[in-house]
């Protein structure tokens, strides 16, 4: 149903142009930080994660493509932490018009298969507390809570 195709330099730039403000909005919404500070945090994190741009070792960024129509339906970003033989899922983004059609599940199943075949033992991830849809998807696919952070705004 889906295939993963490496992102090219132009797509990487567009992703960073999208991801930095999008992640900043998540930071603002979930941690009550001013947008200006959240943008700084987001940009620092992205620059740190992709020190060498798309060529950064250990970072994997793929277009999610419908194998039947060859249409791009989303994007997947993960890393492999070889020291502990674990992958870390940073972002799975399904285009809004394609959500609810099984692409998220199929992408995670494909990723799990690829990683298992390469000897990776587990996948870690974090979900913002206000992202109920992602949380439900991960639970449905057998992911379990390993830690929970909570906060009360006063």
N, C-alpha and C positions, 0 to 999 in steps of 0.2 A: 504493500500500500504506500509506503514512503521510502525515500532514499535520502541519504545525507551527502551533500556536496559542499566541498570546502568553499569558504567565503573568499572573494578576491579583494584586492586593496580598496577599490572604490566602494564595495559593499561594506568593508570594515569601517571605512570613514563614515559612511551613512549610519552604520550601527552605533558608532561612538557618538555621533551627533544626536542620535535618538536616545541612547542609553544614559548619557550623563544627566540630562534634565529629567528623564523618566525616573531614574533611580533617586534623584534628588527629591522628586515629588513623593516617592515612597518613604524616604527618610523623614520628610516634613510631616506626612500624614501619620506615620507610625511613632515618631519620636518627638513631635512637636518642636522641631527646630525651625528657625527662620529659613526661608528659601535660599537666601544668599549664602548662609552657612552650609546648608545642605548641598548646594551646587559645588561649593569648594570641596566638601567631603567626597562627593561623588566623583569629581574630576581627579582628585588625588588618588582615590582608589583605582579608577580606571587606568590612570597613568602608571600606577604601581603594578597593577595586574598585567598590563601589556607594555612592559618596559621597552621591548623591541618591536612594538606594534604587532602586526599579524604574525611575525616570525618569532614571537616570544615562545621559548621552549616550555612545554607542558600545558599550554593553553590551546584549546581546540574550539573553533568557531565554524559552524556548519549551517548552510541553508537546509531547511526541511522542505523536501520536494515531493509532491504527489507523484508516485511512480507511473501511474496510468496517464495523467494529463501533462506531466512534466512541469506543472505549475508550482511556483514557490509558495508555500503556505505558512512558513515561519522560520524561526532561527533557534539554534541550540548552541549554548556555550558551556563547556565544562573543562576541568583540568584533571590531570592525573598526578597524585602525590606519590611518587615512586617509593619514598622512604617507608611509607606505611601501606603500600599497595592498595590505595583507595582512590577512587575518583570523587570529584566534588562538582556537583551540578550548580552552576551559577545562575543560568537563565534558560528557560524554555519559553519562547514567545510564539504563540500561534496567532496568525492574522485574525483580527476581530471577526471578519466575515466567515472564517473557517472554524471558529470555535464550536464545540459541541458535536463535532463530526467524527471524533475518534483520533484526530491527528496527535493530540497530546499523549494519549495512551500508547499509540503505535510508535511514536518517537521514543518514549521512555523504554518500551519493550525492545526496540531496535538497539538503543544505547546499552541496555543491560546485556543483550546478546553479544554485542561487540566487545564490551568490557570483560565479560565473563570469558569469552574466547581468547582474550589477550592476557588472562590470568589475574585480572583485578578482582579483589575479594569483596568490595563493598562500594556503595555510592552514598556520599553524604550530601546534605543540602540544608538550606534554611528557608523558612517561609515566613513572610511578614504576617503578623497576627490578623491583619485585616484582609488577607488574601484567601478567603474561604474556598474559592474554586480550586486553587492550586492545592490547598490542604486536602480537600476531598479527593482530588486526583491521586495524590501521593499515597493516601491511606488506602484507596481502592487497589492500588498496585502493590500493596504489601510493605510500604515504608512505615517504620515505627518511630515514635518519639524517642529521642535520646537525651534531650534536654528541653526545658521550657523556660523562657524568660517572661516575666510578667511585670507590669507597671500599673500604678494607679496615679492618674493625674489629679493633683489637688487644686 
